[in-house]
Amino acid sequence: MALFLTLLETLSSDCAPFFLSQQTHFSISAQEGQRMSTVYQFLLNHYAEDIALDQLAGLVHLSFPAFCRYFKKHTRKTFTVFLNEIRINAACRTLKEDLEKSISDIAYSTGFNNIPHFNRTFKRVMGQRPNDWRKGKQG
């Protein structure tokens, strides 16, 4: 046991601290920043609509496959996952602010086309059902 502790002490004193977060740093050019800003603004303004991915790709002058790769590289999420998170965030605001509005109305107004999909997505993102979240129950 003493030898193991000596080994750990030696290893800890031999090199400077290494943090994994330091290795994930990447720089983003001004053009890429503008491109991502355009995508984010479009999504924030149109999340409740049916969004054609090829239309969005054209907006930032990329082909469909190139846009999918670009988006995943910069957000570490697929487009669908990212869009659903924006929609769920909007649903959460409405659930808390408008207690008279039904959950189905909120689902449709935030861009979901059917209630079961909304409920599944909400639970996956928030960890609980929309009605429980509205009531403030812990999941």
WOKAZI-V627356 format. One line per field, one symbol per residue. psi: psi as a letter, one per 30 degrees, with the letter a starting at -180 (. if undefined). burial: I if it has 9 or more other C-alpha atoms within 8 Angstrom, else O. A space follows every 50 residues. Layout:
# WOKAZI-V627356
psi = ???
burial = ???
This chain:
# WOKAZI-V627356
psi = eeeeeeeeeeefffllkkkefffgkllkleeeeeeeeeeeeeeefgfflk kkeeeeeeeghlleeeeeeeeeeffglleeeeeeeeeeeeeeeeeeeiff kleeeeeefggkfkeeeeeeeeeeefglleeeeefgkk.
burial = OOOOOOOOOOOOOOOOOOOOOOOOOOOOOOOOIOIOOIIOOIIOOOIIOO OOOOOIIIOIOIIIOOIIOOIIOOOOIIIOOIIIIIIIOIIIOIIOOOOO OOIOOIIIOIIIOOIOIIIOIIIOOOOIIIOIIIOOOOO
